[in-house]
Amino acid sequence: MISSAHNNFSQTNNNLKEISDDNKVKLKRLKQNGQIQIYQSPYRGSYSSIVSDCIRNAALGRKVLLVQLMKGGVKQGLANAQKLCGNLIWIRSSESYDQYDSEDIVNNKNLTTSINHSIIELWNFCKKELLSGNYDQIILDEIFLAIELGIIEKDDLISTLENRFISGDVILTGTSIPKRFLLMADQITELRS
C-alpha cells in the first residue's frame, strides 16, 4: 500500500513501500519523480507566472529552487543566492550575456569565457540538486538557450533528468525546445504574446 498526502512523503518516509506477503513485511525503496514541465515562449522574459508560482509554493511550505541560468545584472551567483519566504532559493548567474553589449562580448574572448563559466557553475549546482531530492520544485529558467548556445550539453541535461530524484516538479523554460525534451515532458505549456 502506498499513501501520500503531501509532496514531502518521499523525504519523511524515505520512499519506502510496505509489501505484505504471508505475514511478512518487506520494505522496498521507491524512486518517486515529479513531472517534467516545459514552458515555451516565442520571446525571452515571459515567465512571470512561473516566478509568482514559485513564491506562492514557497509561502505554502514547499522547498523551491529557482535558477535563472541566462539572467544576470545583479552579480548574484551561487555565493549570493537570495532566500525568500523561508523556502525559495533564487539564484541568477554572476555574469550573463544580458549585462554587456554584443560588441563587447564578440571582441572579448575572456568575457565570453567568464560568462560561460558562471553559467556552467550554476548548471553543475543544479545537477547536484536534481539528484539530491532536497527540493519539492526546481525551475531551470532558459536552460534551452544555454543548450542552443552550446554552453550546456543536451545529453547532460537528458541524463540528469532521467536520473533525478525529486518528489516535485522540474520546470524547464526556453524559446526553442529540442524535440527530445518535448517527448520527455509530462506537461508542455506554450505561452503566446
N, C-alpha and C positions, 0 to 999 in steps of 0.2 A: 504494500500500500504506500503510495506517495501522496503526501499532502503538503501544500504550501499556501500560506495565507499572505505571504509577504515576499518581496523580491530578495530579501536577505536570508531566505531559507537556506541557501547553499552555504552561507558564511556561518550561521548559527548552528547548523546541524551537519556541517562537514560533508554535505552531499551524500548522505547515506540513505540507502533504501533498505527497508526491512523485508526480508524474504522468508516466509514461513514454509517449512517443509517437514511434515510429520513430527511435530512438537520440537523442532529445532529452529532456532532463529539465526539466520546468517545476515550479515550486513554487506552490502555491495556499494562501492563508491560510484556515484553517477556524475557525469560531466554535464552540467547544465549551462547551455549557451542561450543568451538572449538573441534577439533578432538583429539582423543587419539591415539598417535602413539607409537608403540613399536619397539625398535631396539634390536635385539637378535644377540649374537655373541658367538662362542664356547669358547672364552677366554676373560679375563678382559683386559681393557685398549685399546680397539679397536674402540673407538668412537671419534676420532679426527675430523671426518667430522661434527659431531654434534657441537663440540666446535667452529669450524670455521663458521658454520651456525649461531650460537649464536652471534658471533662477527659481522658478516655481518648484521644480523637483527637489532642489537643494533645501528650499524652505520647508518642504514636506518631509524632510529627513533622509532623502536618498543621497548617496555619495556620488557626486558628479565631477567628471574631469572634462573640461572644455579646452582644447588645444587648437589655436589658430596658427597653423604652420606657416602660412604665407603673409600674415599680417604682422606689422611691427609699428614702429613710430614711438613707442614708449620705452624702448630699450629694456624690455622686461626680461625675457629669457627664463631659464629654469631657476636661476638664483633669486629671482624676484617675482615668483608666481603670486597671484592675488587669490586670497581666500574670501569668499562671500557666503553669507547665510550659514556659516559654520560648516557647510558640506560641499561647496562648489570651489574647486580649484580651477582658476582661469589662467592659462599660460599663452603668451604670444612669443614669437621669435624675437631674440635680442636684436637681430638685424633682419631687414627684409628688402625686397626689391621696391616696395612702395615708398620707402624713405628717400630714395635717390632718383635723380633724373636718369633716363635711359642712356644718355650720352656718357654720364659718369660711370655707369656700370660697364658699358661696352669698352670704354677706354681704360678701365682699371681692373685688371685680372685679379689682383689681390682682394679688391672689394667683392667681386663675384665669388671668389673662394670663401671669403669670410661669411657672406650671406648664406651660401650653400652649407657651410659648416654649421651655422646656427640652426638651420632647418633640419639637418641630419641629426644634430644633437637632440632636438625635440622629438624626432621620429624614433630614435633609439630609446628615449624615455617612454614614449607611447607604447612601443613594442613590449617593454618590460611590464607596463601597467596592464596591457591587454592580456598578458599571460598570467598575471598575478591574481586576478579576481578581486582586487581591492575596491573597485568602483561598481556602482549599480548602472551607471550610464557613462559612456565615453564618446565624445564628439571630436572627430578629426576634420576640422574645417579646412577646406581647399586642399585636401590630400591629393585629389586628382590633378590639380595644377602642378603640384610638386612632382608627380609622376610624368606628366606631359613635358615638363622641363628637364626630365632626366635626373632630378635630384634624388628621388626615391625610386627604387626598382619596383616594378609592378609585381614581379614574382615574390618579392619580400613581403609586400602587403598581403598578397593572397595567402602565403604560408602563415603569416601571423594571424590573419582572420580565421583560417581553418583550425589553428591550434589554440585560439584564445580560450580563456577561462573567465567568463563573466556571466553573472546571472541576469544582467540587464541588457540594454541595447547598445549597439555600436552604430553611431550615426556618421556617415561619410558625406561630404558635400563637394560639389565641383560644377564646372560648366560643361566639361566634356568627359563623359564616363565611358571607359572601355567596356565592351560588351561582356567580357568575362565577369566583371563586377556586377553588372545588371543581372546576370544569371545566378549569382551568389545571393543576391538580395532577397530578403523576405518582404520588403516594402520599398517601393520606389515612388517618390513624390516629385513631380515636375512643377516648379514654380514659374509662373508666367508673368510677364510685365503688364 
